[in-house]
Amino acid sequence: MTDVHLRNLFKTYPGAKTPATKDVSLDIADGEFVVLLGPSGCGKTTLLRMLAGLEMPDSGQIVVGGRDVTYLPPKDRNLSMVFQSYAVFPHRKVRDNIAFGLTMRRTDRRETERKVAWAAELLQLEPYLDRYPAQLSGGQRQRVAVARAIVVDADVLLMDEPLSNLDSLLRLSFRADLKKLVESIGTTTVYVTHDQSEALSLGDRVAVLRNGEIAQLAPPLDVYSRPANRFVGGFLGSPPMNFLATTLDAGEGAEATADLGTQTVRAPAALRPHHGRPVLLGIRPEAVRVSTTREGDAVRGQVKVFEPMGSAVLVTVDVDGQLIKAQAPNTFRAASDDTVWLTFPASELRWYDAETELALETGPALETA
């Protein structure tokens, strides 16, 4: 049973004006795959390195499998790590690279051979065991690094952007293999990346970091479909979520409403206390319906940019000075300055306070007024 608990971790590097991590707490269950996601400098790698013992926190606690490891050296934590660079020994053959951790632990020769064979089969490295790293592709070298990490039966597997040095097609292929691998071995895993596609496809839960703090921690689909704040909605998605400025109007009815041009949407009753307050309505580009003909109470806009994307087209539309991106089928056609009509399904809208940028409501889907 190996769960991980990070408690109130603070870390400030010498000479830095702001902390790398600010009071970060995170609970990871036994066998869970948690992804730390965020832009450069958000503190995700610092968290991973503190967990590994490569950095020491200024304050806080790290508990792994019920054992306080906060100030233990890396060798006493029983963790294994896959680095961003392959970090394989160029003068050692693949089998010796994989066995390195076992050799350092003076594991029995037969057990070492068994585990190397197991890892090689799991990662499809059997034909390359007697080759040197220079004779391998980048993807194969990264597989060697992963194999070396899993053979030592570590309590927790740590991965620091292990796919970043691979090309896009190889990254996609290796990502699927990595997901199957982690599911099969069942080891508690903490994975760092700035790639949102990796985070959403791999993790059981995703922790989105910003400025040394966790902005949201939730399953991948929840993080994507119901961002806890504007930062998360704007960081995830390609293109990211649209945010439309408007004002809540509670009026005399039982519910509040908000106007989007000629379209009125109904807000949840819980938002009535926010009457008259400026809000942001978030909606994903793929949820915006765009048409060259008016349908119902659609909002009128003018095309600014039309971008064919292969399987879809991306249309940037100016609606009363607000730029909105809509993703349409690749059969849709429009040109710059064309008039188009947008519909915003209320069930796809997310409500945010315009000042704090925090979600006002994350409950059931909303209904169109």
Sequence and secondary structure as in RCSB ss.txt:
>XXXX:A:sequence
MTDVHLRNLFKTYPGAKTPATKDVSLDIADGEFVVLLGPSGCGKTTLLRMLAGLEMPDSGQIVVGGRDVTYLPPK
DRNLSMVFQSYAVFPHRKVRDNIAFGLTMRRTDRRETERKVAWAAELLQLEPYLDRYPAQLSGGQRQRVAVARAI
VVDADVLLMDEPLSNLDSLLRLSFRADLKKLVESIGTTTVYVTHDQSEALSLGDRVAVLRNGEIAQLAPPLDVYS
RPANRFVGGFLGSPPMNFLATTLDAGEGAEATADLGTQTVRAPAALRPHHGRPVLLGIRPEAVRVSTTREGDAVR
GQVKVFEPMGSAVLVTVDVDGQLIKAQAPNTFRAASDDTVWLTFPASELRWYDAETELALETGPALETA
>XXXX:A:secstr
   EEEEEEEE  TT SS SEEEEEEEE TT EEEEE STTSSHHHHHHHHHTSS  SEEEEEETTEE TT  GG
GTTEEEE SS    TTS HHHHHTHHHHHTT  HHHHHHHHHHHHHHTT GGGTTS GGGS HHHHHHHHHHHHH
TT  SEEEEESTTTTS HHHHHHHHHHHHHHHHHH  EEEEEES HHHHHHH SEEEEEETTEEEEEE HHHHHH
S SBHHHHHHSTTTT EEEEEE B TTSSS EEEETTEEEE  GGGGGGTT EEEEEE GGG EEESS  TT EE
EEEEEEEE SSEEEEEEEETTEEEEEEEETT    TT EEEEE  GGG EEEETTT BEEE SS   B 
